[in-house]
Amino acid sequence: MSYLLATDQLTGEIGEQFVAGRMGEYTIEEDPNREGGKRVLMGPFSVYNADNLDEWAVSDEAAEEEAAE
């Protein structure tokens, strides 16, 4: 998105759509949490808390395996 904005291929207006390669198509939308703000949602939000932290935690062993690849 930064490249598209820098090269004038994207204006950054709300409702404008762009393709991000193999990641797919996205739309610039109004950010309801910031007055005048805009956002591009790249996927669903994830909420981390004490009840589900173990689901999201990566074990040391898994991290080592991933680093070795």
C-alpha positions in Angstrom: 0.0 0.0 0.0 2.8 2.4 0.8 4.4 1.9 -2.6 1.0 2.4 -4.3 0.5 5.7 -2.4 4.1 6.9 -3.1 3.7 6.3 -6.8 0.3 7.9 -7.1 -1.4 4.6 -8.0 -3.6 4.9 -5.0 -5.1 8.1 -3.5 -6.0 6.7 -0.1 -9.7 7.6 -0.3 -12.3 5.7 1.7 -13.8 3.0 -0.5 -10.8 2.7 -2.7 -9.7 -0.9 -3.4 -6.3 -2.3 -4.2 -4.6 -5.7 -4.7 -1.8 -6.8 -2.5 -0.3 -9.6 -4.6 -1.1 -13.0 -3.3 -2.6 -11.6 -0.1 -5.6 -10.5 -2.0 -7.8 -7.5 -2.5 -8.4 -4.9 0.2 -10.5 -1.8 0.7 -9.6 1.4 2.5 -12.4 2.1 5.1 -13.2 4.7 7.7 -11.8 3.9 11.1 -14.7 4.2 13.6 -12.2 4.7 16.5 -10.4 7.8 15.2 -12.0 10.9 13.9 -11.0 11.3 10.3 -9.0 8.1 10.4 -8.8 5.4 7.8 -7.9 1.7 8.0 -7.3 -1.4 5.9 -8.2 -4.6 7.7 -5.8 -7.4 6.7 -7.8 -10.1 8.5 -10.0 -10.8 11.5 -9.0 -9.3 14.9 -7.5 -11.6 17.4 -8.1 -11.0 21.1 -5.5 -12.4 23.5 -6.4 -12.7 27.2 -5.7 -15.0 30.2 -8.4 -17.4 29.1 -7.0 -18.2 25.6 -3.3 -17.3 25.9 -2.2 -20.9 25.9 -3.9 -21.4 22.5 -1.8 -18.7 20.9 1.5 -19.4 22.7 4.3 -20.9 20.7 6.3 -23.5 22.6 10.1 -23.1 22.7 10.4 -26.3 20.7 8.1 -25.1 17.9 10.0 -21.8 17.7 13.3 -23.6 17.4 11.9 -25.9 14.6 10.6 -22.9 12.7 13.9 -21.0 13.1 15.8 -24.0 11.8 13.8 -24.1 8.5 
